[in-house]
Amino acid sequence: MNKFLIVALFTLLFQGANAQFGDILNKAKKEVLGAKDDNTSLGLKEALNEGIKSAVGTLSAQNGYLESPYKILIPEEARQVIATVSKLPGFSDVEKNLIEKMNQAAELAAKKATPIFVDAIKQMTVKDASSILFGEKNAATVYLSKTSRQQLYDVFLPVIQASLDEVNARSYWTSAVNAYNKIPFQKKLNPSLDDHVNNKALDGLFSLIEVKEAGIREDISQRTSPLLKEVFGKLDNK
């Protein structure tokens, strides 16, 4: 066989092998990078799950909202009703009683709605993960709030309503409003408790999730699993 032909054949075989090896190498590289991206996403989801576990555990406990910085107070538009009916017989403790009932309702809702919160975390994609990891110290919580708050609100609402009814808050509020509206020359009012308690309950949960996220980002001792240590360890030399 002509020696030039032999050289040409070897060259073609070598180039083909190189191309095949290059394809395999690129595929492996993509798989490795993909695994890293998946770990980042999984790490952020684990951090949010830790935040939810901490928030729900705290706020769903007895007096969890009532004795916390996230205590739910009377809505501003209801203060006129409270101030007026508190002077009527049987309503002297209306504000105290109503605050207790609203916070009890929020505690019950937080306990019942945990699986919904957890499902919402699953919306985070691998593509989102890197920018969230290297974002602000509350970036994951902000992302979770932006992508799921309305959905959570819609699902929380019937839970809040049922919880308010479970502690007789809505019937108690209705009786206070009716007493107010019977007073001559008063503008008829009926501010809703449902929306107010719902939003405040969610505010409290998101706020505590944010606290937990910031802790995991900034405090190595709060990274309680190998995955959290691996993913959030990238921030230590940032």
MODELLER restraints for C-alpha pairs under 7 A, 6 or more apart:
rsr = mdl.restraints
at = mdl.atoms
rsr.add(forms.Gaussian(group=physical.xy_distance, feature=features.Distance(at['CA:37:A'], at['CA:126:A']), mean=5.96, stdev=0.5))
rsr.add(forms.Gaussian(group=physical.xy_distance, feature=features.Distance(at['CA:38:A'], at['CA:126:A']), mean=5.94, stdev=0.5))
rsr.add(forms.Gaussian(group=physical.xy_distance, feature=features.Distance(at['CA:39:A'], at['CA:231:A']), mean=6.94, stdev=0.5))
rsr.add(forms.Gaussian(group=physical.xy_distance, feature=features.Distance(at['CA:40:A'], at['CA:129:A']), mean=6.03, stdev=0.5))
rsr.add(forms.Gaussian(group=physical.xy_distance, feature=features.Distance(at['CA:40:A'], at['CA:130:A']), mean=6.79, stdev=0.5))
rsr.add(forms.Gaussian(group=physical.xy_distance, feature=features.Distance(at['CA:40:A'], at['CA:231:A']), mean=5.63, stdev=0.5))
rsr.add(forms.Gaussian(group=physical.xy_distance, feature=features.Distance(at['CA:41:A'], at['CA:125:A']), mean=6.87, stdev=0.5))
rsr.add(forms.Gaussian(group=physical.xy_distance, feature=features.Distance(at['CA:41:A'], at['CA:126:A']), mean=5.41, stdev=0.5))
rsr.add(forms.Gaussian(group=physical.xy_distance, feature=features.Distance(at['CA:41:A'], at['CA:129:A']), mean=4.99, stdev=0.5))
rsr.add(forms.Gaussian(group=physical.xy_distance, feature=features.Distance(at['CA:43:A'], at['CA:227:A']), mean=5.80, stdev=0.5))
rsr.add(forms.Gaussian(group=physical.xy_distance, feature=features.Distance(at['CA:43:A'], at['CA:228:A']), mean=5.44, stdev=0.5))
rsr.add(forms.Gaussian(group=physical.xy_distance, feature=features.Distance(at['CA:43:A'], at['CA:231:A']), mean=5.83, stdev=0.5))
rsr.add(forms.Gaussian(group=physical.xy_distance, feature=features.Distance(at['CA:45:A'], at['CA:121:A']), mean=6.36, stdev=0.5))
rsr.add(forms.Gaussian(group=physical.xy_distance, feature=features.Distance(at['CA:47:A'], at['CA:213:A']), mean=6.23, stdev=0.5))
rsr.add(forms.Gaussian(group=physical.xy_distance, feature=features.Distance(at['CA:48:A'], at['CA:209:A']), mean=6.74, stdev=0.5))
rsr.add(forms.Gaussian(group=physical.xy_distance, feature=features.Distance(at['CA:48:A'], at['CA:213:A']), mean=6.73, stdev=0.5))
rsr.add(forms.Gaussian(group=physical.xy_distance, feature=features.Distance(at['CA:49:A'], at['CA:118:A']), mean=6.78, stdev=0.5))
rsr.add(forms.Gaussian(group=physical.xy_distance, feature=features.Distance(at['CA:51:A'], at['CA:208:A']), mean=6.87, stdev=0.5))
rsr.add(forms.Gaussian(group=physical.xy_distance, feature=features.Distance(at['CA:51:A'], at['CA:209:A']), mean=4.21, stdev=0.5))
rsr.add(forms.Gaussian(group=physical.xy_distance, feature=features.Distance(at['CA:51:A'], at['CA:212:A']), mean=4.95, stdev=0.5))
rsr.add(forms.Gaussian(group=physical.xy_distance, feature=features.Distance(at['CA:51:A'], at['CA:213:A']), mean=6.36, stdev=0.5))
rsr.add(forms.Gaussian(group=physical.xy_distance, feature=features.Distance(at['CA:52:A'], at['CA:209:A']), mean=5.67, stdev=0.5))
rsr.add(forms.Gaussian(group=physical.xy_distance, feature=features.Distance(at['CA:55:A'], at['CA:205:A']), mean=5.64, stdev=0.5))
rsr.add(forms.Gaussian(group=physical.xy_distance, feature=features.Distance(at['CA:55:A'], at['CA:208:A']), mean=5.19, stdev=0.5))
rsr.add(forms.Gaussian(group=physical.xy_distance, feature=features.Distance(at['CA:55:A'], at['CA:209:A']), mean=5.95, stdev=0.5))
rsr.add(forms.Gaussian(group=physical.xy_distance, feature=features.Distance(at['CA:56:A'], at['CA:110:A']), mean=6.02, stdev=0.5))
rsr.add(forms.Gaussian(group=physical.xy_distance, feature=features.Distance(at['CA:56:A'], at['CA:111:A']), mean=6.50, stdev=0.5))
rsr.add(forms.Gaussian(group=physical.xy_distance, feature=features.Distance(at['CA:56:A'], at['CA:205:A']), mean=6.93, stdev=0.5))
rsr.add(forms.Gaussian(group=physical.xy_distance, feature=features.Distance(at['CA:58:A'], at['CA:64:A']), mean=5.69, stdev=0.5))
rsr.add(forms.Gaussian(group=physical.xy_distance, feature=features.Distance(at['CA:59:A'], at['CA:65:A']), mean=5.22, stdev=0.5))
rsr.add(forms.Gaussian(group=physical.xy_distance, feature=features.Distance(at['CA:59:A'], at['CA:107:A']), mean=5.94, stdev=0.5))
rsr.add(forms.Gaussian(group=physical.xy_distance, feature=features.Distance(at['CA:60:A'], at['CA:107:A']), mean=4.20, stdev=0.5))
rsr.add(forms.Gaussian(group=physical.xy_distance, feature=features.Distance(at['CA:60:A'], at['CA:108:A']), mean=6.30, stdev=0.5))
rsr.add(forms.Gaussian(group=physical.xy_distance, feature=features.Distance(at['CA:60:A'], at['CA:110:A']), mean=5.54, stdev=0.5))
rsr.add(forms.Gaussian(group=physical.xy_distance, feature=features.Distance(at['CA:60:A'], at['CA:111:A']), mean=5.30, stdev=0.5))
rsr.add(forms.Gaussian(group=physical.xy_distance, feature=features.Distance(at['CA:61:A'], at['CA:107:A']), mean=6.68, stdev=0.5))
rsr.add(forms.Gaussian(group=physical.xy_distance, feature=features.Distance(at['CA:64:A'], at['CA:107:A']), mean=6.61, stdev=0.5))
rsr.add(forms.Gaussian(group=physical.xy_distance, feature=features.Distance(at['CA:65:A'], at['CA:71:A']), mean=4.82, stdev=0.5))
rsr.add(forms.Gaussian(group=physical.xy_distance, feature=features.Distance(at['CA:65:A'], at['CA:103:A']), mean=5.69, stdev=0.5))
rsr.add(forms.Gaussian(group=physical.xy_distance, feature=features.Distance(at['CA:65:A'], at['CA:107:A']), mean=6.58, stdev=0.5))
rsr.add(forms.Gaussian(group=physical.xy_distance, feature=features.Distance(at['CA:66:A'], at['CA:100:A']), mean=6.93, stdev=0.5))
rsr.add(forms.Gaussian(group=physical.xy_distance, feature=features.Distance(at['CA:66:A'], at['CA:103:A']), mean=5.63, stdev=0.5))
rsr.add(forms.Gaussian(group=physical.xy_distance, feature=features.Distance(at['CA:70:A'], at['CA:204:A']), mean=5.27, stdev=0.5))
rsr.add(forms.Gaussian(group=physical.xy_distance, feature=features.Distance(at['CA:71:A'], at['CA:103:A']), mean=6.81, stdev=0.5))
rsr.add(forms.Gaussian(group=physical.xy_distance, feature=features.Distance(at['CA:72:A'], at['CA:99:A']), mean=6.75, stdev=0.5))
rsr.add(forms.Gaussian(group=physical.xy_distance, feature=features.Distance(at['CA:72:A'], at['CA:102:A']), mean=6.82, stdev=0.5))
rsr.add(forms.Gaussian(group=physical.xy_distance, feature=features.Distance(at['CA:72:A'], at['CA:103:A']), mean=5.90, stdev=0.5))
rsr.add(forms.Gaussian(group=physical.xy_distance, feature=features.Distance(at['CA:72:A'], at['CA:200:A']), mean=6.29, stdev=0.5))
rsr.add(forms.Gaussian(group=physical.xy_distance, feature=features.Distance(at['CA:73:A'], at['CA:99:A']), mean=5.90, stdev=0.5))
rsr.add(forms.Gaussian(group=physical.xy_distance, feature=features.Distance(at['CA:74:A'], at['CA:99:A']), mean=6.53, stdev=0.5))
rsr.add(forms.Gaussian(group=physical.xy_distance, feature=features.Distance(at['CA:75:A'], at['CA:196:A']), mean=6.58, stdev=0.5))
rsr.add(forms.Gaussian(group=physical.xy_distance, feature=features.Distance(at['CA:77:A'], at['CA:191:A']), mean=6.55, stdev=0.5))
rsr.add(forms.Gaussian(group=physical.xy_distance, feature=features.Distance(at['CA:78:A'], at['CA:191:A']), mean=6.11, stdev=0.5))
rsr.add(forms.Gaussian(group=physical.xy_distance, feature=features.Distance(at['CA:81:A'], at['CA:177:A']), mean=6.65, stdev=0.5))
rsr.add(forms.Gaussian(group=physical.xy_distance, feature=features.Distance(at['CA:81:A'], at['CA:180:A']), mean=6.15, stdev=0.5))
rsr.add(forms.Gaussian(group=physical.xy_distance, feature=features.Distance(at['CA:82:A'], at['CA:94:A']), mean=6.81, stdev=0.5))
rsr.add(forms.Gaussian(group=physical.xy_distance, feature=features.Distance(at['CA:82:A'], at['CA:95:A']), mean=6.33, stdev=0.5))
rsr.add(forms.Gaussian(group=physical.xy_distance, feature=features.Distance(at['CA:84:A'], at['CA:180:A']), mean=6.82, stdev=0.5))
rsr.add(forms.Gaussian(group=physical.xy_distance, feature=features.Distance(at['CA:85:A'], at['CA:91:A']), mean=6.11, stdev=0.5))
rsr.add(forms.Gaussian(group=physical.xy_distance, feature=features.Distance(at['CA:85:A'], at['CA:176:A']), mean=6.55, stdev=0.5))
rsr.add(forms.Gaussian(group=physical.xy_distance, feature=features.Distance(at['CA:85:A'], at['CA:179:A']), mean=6.75, stdev=0.5))
rsr.add(forms.Gaussian(group=physical.xy_distance, feature=features.Distance(at['CA:85:A'], at['CA:180:A']), mean=5.78, stdev=0.5))
rsr.add(forms.Gaussian(group=physical.xy_distance, feature=features.Distance(at['CA:86:A'], at['CA:92:A']), mean=4.46, stdev=0.5))
rsr.add(forms.Gaussian(group=physical.xy_distance, feature=features.Distance(at['CA:86:A'], at['CA:93:A']), mean=6.69, stdev=0.5))
rsr.add(forms.Gaussian(group=physical.xy_distance, feature=features.Distance(at['CA:86:A'], at['CA:94:A']), mean=6.07, stdev=0.5))
rsr.add(forms.Gaussian(group=physical.xy_distance, feature=features.Distance(at['CA:98:A'], at['CA:169:A']), mean=6.61, stdev=0.5))
rsr.add(forms.Gaussian(group=physical.xy_distance, feature=features.Distance(at['CA:101:A'], at['CA:167:A']), mean=6.07, stdev=0.5))
rsr.add(forms.Gaussian(group=physical.xy_distance, feature=features.Distance(at['CA:101:A'], at['CA:169:A']), mean=5.50, stdev=0.5))
rsr.add(forms.Gaussian(group=physical.xy_distance, feature=features.Distance(at['CA:102:A'], at['CA:164:A']), mean=6.69, stdev=0.5))
rsr.add(forms.Gaussian(group=physical.xy_distance, feature=features.Distance(at['CA:102:A'], at['CA:169:A']), mean=6.66, stdev=0.5))
rsr.add(forms.Gaussian(group=physical.xy_distance, feature=features.Distance(at['CA:102:A'], at['CA:197:A']), mean=6.50, stdev=0.5))
rsr.add(forms.Gaussian(group=physical.xy_distance, feature=features.Distance(at['CA:105:A'], at['CA:160:A']), mean=6.29, stdev=0.5))
rsr.add(forms.Gaussian(group=physical.xy_distance, feature=features.Distance(at['CA:105:A'], at['CA:163:A']), mean=4.65, stdev=0.5))
rsr.add(forms.Gaussian(group=physical.xy_distance, feature=features.Distance(at['CA:105:A'], at['CA:164:A']), mean=4.98, stdev=0.5))
rsr.add(forms.Gaussian(group=physical.xy_distance, feature=features.Distance(at['CA:105:A'], at['CA:167:A']), mean=6.79, stdev=0.5))
rsr.add(forms.Gaussian(group=physical.xy_distance, feature=features.Distance(at['CA:106:A'], at['CA:160:A']), mean=6.67, stdev=0.5))
rsr.add(forms.Gaussian(group=physical.xy_distance, feature=features.Distance(at['CA:106:A'], at['CA:197:A']), mean=6.80, stdev=0.5))
rsr.add(forms.Gaussian(group=physical.xy_distance, feature=features.Distance(at['CA:106:A'], at['CA:201:A']), mean=5.52, stdev=0.5))
rsr.add(forms.Gaussian(group=physical.xy_distance, feature=features.Distance(at['CA:108:A'], at['CA:163:A']), mean=6.04, stdev=0.5))
rsr.add(forms.Gaussian(group=physical.xy_distance, feature=features.Distance(at['CA:109:A'], at['CA:159:A']), mean=5.59, stdev=0.5))
rsr.add(forms.Gaussian(group=physical.xy_distance, feature=features.Distance(at['CA:109:A'], at['CA:160:A']), mean=5.57, stdev=0.5))
rsr.add(forms.Gaussian(group=physical.xy_distance, feature=features.Distance(at['CA:109:A'], at['CA:163:A']), mean=6.32, stdev=0.5))
rsr.add(forms.Gaussian(group=physical.xy_distance, feature=features.Distance(at['CA:113:A'], at['CA:156:A']), mean=6.78, stdev=0.5))
rsr.add(forms.Gaussian(group=physical.xy_distance, feature=features.Distance(at['CA:120:A'], at['CA:148:A']), mean=6.12, stdev=0.5))
rsr.add(forms.Gaussian(group=physical.xy_distance, feature=features.Distance(at['CA:121:A'], at['CA:144:A']), mean=6.67, stdev=0.5))
rsr.add(forms.Gaussian(group=physical.xy_distance, feature=features.Distance(at['CA:132:A'], at['CA:139:A']), mean=5.45, stdev=0.5))
rsr.add(forms.Gaussian(group=physical.xy_distance, feature=features.Distance(at['CA:132:A'], at['CA:140:A']), mean=5.80, stdev=0.5))
rsr.add(forms.Gaussian(group=physical.xy_distance, feature=features.Distance(at['CA:137:A'], at['CA:214:A']), mean=5.23, stdev=0.5))
rsr.add(forms.Gaussian(group=physical.xy_distance, feature=features.Distance(at['CA:137:A'], at['CA:217:A']), mean=6.70, stdev=0.5))
rsr.add(forms.Gaussian(group=physical.xy_distance, feature=features.Distance(at['CA:138:A'], at['CA:210:A']), mean=5.57, stdev=0.5))
rsr.add(forms.Gaussian(group=physical.xy_distance, feature=features.Distance(at['CA:138:A'], at['CA:213:A']), mean=6.36, stdev=0.5))
rsr.add(forms.Gaussian(group=physical.xy_distance, feature=features.Distance(at['CA:138:A'], at['CA:214:A']), mean=6.13, stdev=0.5))
rsr.add(forms.Gaussian(group=physical.xy_distance, feature=features.Distance(at['CA:141:A'], at['CA:206:A']), mean=6.93, stdev=0.5))
rsr.add(forms.Gaussian(group=physical.xy_distance, feature=features.Distance(at['CA:141:A'], at['CA:209:A']), mean=6.67, stdev=0.5))
rsr.add(forms.Gaussian(group=physical.xy_distance, feature=features.Distance(at['CA:141:A'], at['CA:210:A']), mean=5.59, stdev=0.5))
rsr.add(forms.Gaussian(group=physical.xy_distance, feature=features.Distance(at['CA:153:A'], at['CA:198:A']), mean=6.93, stdev=0.5))
rsr.add(forms.Gaussian(group=physical.xy_distance, feature=features.Distance(at['CA:156:A'], at['CA:198:A']), mean=6.82, stdev=0.5))
rsr.add(forms.Gaussian(group=physical.xy_distance, feature=features.Distance(at['CA:157:A'], at['CA:198:A']), mean=6.25, stdev=0.5))
rsr.add(forms.Gaussian(group=physical.xy_distance, feature=features.Distance(at['CA:160:A'], at['CA:194:A']), mean=6.69, stdev=0.5))
rsr.add(forms.Gaussian(group=physical.xy_distance, feature=features.Distance(at['CA:160:A'], at['CA:198:A']), mean=6.21, stdev=0.5))
rsr.add(forms.Gaussian(group=physical.xy_distance, feature=features.Distance(at['CA:161:A'], at['CA:194:A']), mean=6.15, stdev=0.5))
rsr.add(forms.Gaussian(group=physical.xy_distance, feature=features.Distance(at['CA:164:A'], at['CA:170:A']), mean=5.94, stdev=0.5))
rsr.add(forms.Gaussian(group=physical.xy_distance, feature=features.Distance(at['CA:177:A'], at['CA:190:A']), mean=6.30, stdev=0.5))
rsr.add(forms.Gaussian(group=physical.xy_distance, feature=features.Distance(at['CA:181:A'], at['CA:188:A']), mean=5.30, stdev=0.5))
rsr.add(forms.Gaussian(group=physical.xy_distance, feature=features.Distance(at['CA:181:A'], at['CA:189:A']), mean=6.88, stdev=0.5))
rsr.add(forms.Gaussian(group=physical.xy_distance, feature=features.Distance(at['CA:215:A'], at['CA:222:A']), mean=6.47, stdev=0.5))
rsr.add(forms.Gaussian(group=physical.xy_distance, feature=features.Distance(at['CA:216:A'], at['CA:222:A']), mean=5.13, stdev=0.5))
rsr.add(forms.Gaussian(group=physical.xy_distance, feature=features.Distance(at['CA:216:A'], at['CA:223:A']), mean=5.61, stdev=0.5))
rsr.add(forms.Gaussian(group=physical.xy_distance, feature=features.Distance(at['CA:217:A'], at['CA:232:A']), mean=6.14, stdev=0.5))
rsr.add(forms.Gaussian(group=physical.xy_distance, feature=features.Distance(at['CA:223:A'], at['CA:229:A']), mean=5.43, stdev=0.5))
